[in-house]
Amino acid sequence: SGINAEYVVKIAQSKEAVVSTQSTGATVNVSAQNVHEAGKGAFTGEISCGMALDCGAKYTILGHSERRHVFRESNKQIGAKTAAALGVGLTVIACIGEKEEERDSGKTMDV
């Protein structure tokens, strides 16, 4: 079709959420919405980098504003997640965004 584009699809926390694109011929890569920095252990509701890879992910998105503000993730923890992701071969998409009220009040570029 002449279009040279790369697509990334964020997965939920299960293999069943991976979308098949074989019928379209498009190149679609899979991304985890978030990962935990520990390689293994009991972290209910979290996904490890290994689990993301098992689901077919090549990417992970880290640093979400709501993770920073609601869950109090620090730069140190996001750095640890980034190191863990890079260490297993995931590409990190850095999410550096504003809070909802900052966006709604037109302050996106000030953040």
C-alpha positions as CSV (number, residue, x, y, z in Angstrom):
1,S,0.0,0.0,0.0
2,G,3.0,2.3,0.1
3,I,2.6,3.3,3.7
4,N,5.6,2.7,5.9
5,A,4.2,2.9,9.4
6,E,4.8,1.1,12.7
7,Y,1.8,0.3,14.9
8,V,1.9,-0.6,18.6
9,V,-1.0,-2.2,20.4
10,K,-1.1,-2.1,24.2
11,I,-2.1,-5.4,25.8
12,A,-4.1,-6.1,28.8
13,Q,-2.7,-8.5,31.4
14,S,-3.4,-11.8,29.5
15,K,-2.3,-13.5,26.3
16,E,-6.0,-13.6,25.2
17,A,-5.8,-9.8,24.6
18,V,-3.1,-10.1,21.9
19,V,-4.6,-9.1,18.5
20,S,-3.8,-11.1,15.4
21,T,-2.9,-9.1,12.4
22,Q,-1.9,-11.8,10.0
23,S,-5.0,-11.3,7.8
24,T,-4.2,-7.7,7.2
25,G,-0.5,-8.0,6.5
26,A,0.1,-4.9,8.7
27,T,3.1,-4.9,11.1
28,V,1.7,-4.4,14.6
29,N,3.8,-4.6,17.7
30,V,2.5,-5.3,21.1
31,S,3.1,-3.1,24.2
32,A,2.5,-3.7,27.9
33,Q,0.7,-0.7,29.5
34,N,3.0,-1.0,32.5
35,V,5.5,-3.5,34.1
36,H,6.7,-4.2,37.6
37,E,10.4,-3.9,38.2
38,A,10.7,-7.3,40.0
39,G,11.5,-10.3,37.9
40,K,9.2,-12.5,40.0
41,G,7.2,-12.5,43.2
42,A,3.7,-11.9,44.5
43,F,2.7,-8.5,43.1
44,T,-1.1,-8.8,42.6
45,G,-2.3,-6.8,39.6
46,E,1.1,-6.2,38.2
47,I,2.8,-7.8,35.2
48,S,6.5,-8.6,35.1
49,C,8.7,-7.9,32.1
50,G,8.9,-11.7,31.5
51,M,5.1,-12.0,31.4
52,A,4.9,-9.1,29.0
53,L,7.4,-10.8,26.7
54,D,5.4,-14.1,27.0
55,C,2.4,-12.1,25.7
56,G,4.4,-11.0,22.7
57,A,5.2,-7.5,23.9
58,K,8.2,-5.7,22.4
59,Y,7.4,-2.5,24.2
60,T,6.2,-1.2,27.5
61,I,4.8,2.2,28.4
62,L,6.3,3.7,31.7
63,G,5.9,6.9,33.7
64,H,2.1,7.4,33.3
65,S,1.0,10.5,35.1
66,E,-1.7,8.6,37.0
67,R,0.9,6.1,38.2
68,R,2.9,9.0,39.5
69,H,0.1,10.8,41.1
70,V,-2.3,8.1,42.2
71,F,0.1,5.3,43.1
72,R,3.0,7.7,44.0
73,E,5.5,6.1,41.7
74,S,8.8,7.9,42.1
75,N,11.4,8.7,39.5
76,K,13.5,6.1,41.2
77,Q,10.9,3.4,40.8
78,I,10.2,4.3,37.2
79,G,14.0,4.2,36.7
80,A,14.0,0.7,38.2
81,K,11.2,-0.4,35.9
82,T,13.0,1.1,32.9
83,A,16.2,-0.8,33.8
84,A,14.2,-4.1,34.2
85,A,12.4,-3.6,30.9
86,L,15.6,-2.7,29.0
87,G,17.4,-5.6,30.7
88,V,15.1,-8.2,29.1
89,G,14.9,-6.5,25.7
90,L,11.7,-4.5,25.9
91,T,11.7,-1.0,24.3
92,V,10.4,1.6,26.7
93,I,7.9,4.3,25.6
94,A,8.4,7.1,28.1
95,C,5.0,8.6,29.1
96,I,5.7,12.1,30.3
97,G,2.2,13.6,30.7
98,E,0.1,16.0,32.5
99,K,-2.7,15.4,35.1
100,E,-6.2,15.5,33.8
101,E,-6.9,18.9,35.4
102,E,-3.8,20.3,33.9
103,R,-4.9,19.2,30.4
104,D,-8.5,20.4,31.0
105,S,-7.2,23.9,32.0
106,G,-4.9,24.2,28.9
107,K,-1.6,23.8,30.8
108,T,-0.3,20.7,28.9
109,M,2.7,22.6,27.4
110,D,3.6,24.0,30.8
111,V,4.0,20.6,32.5
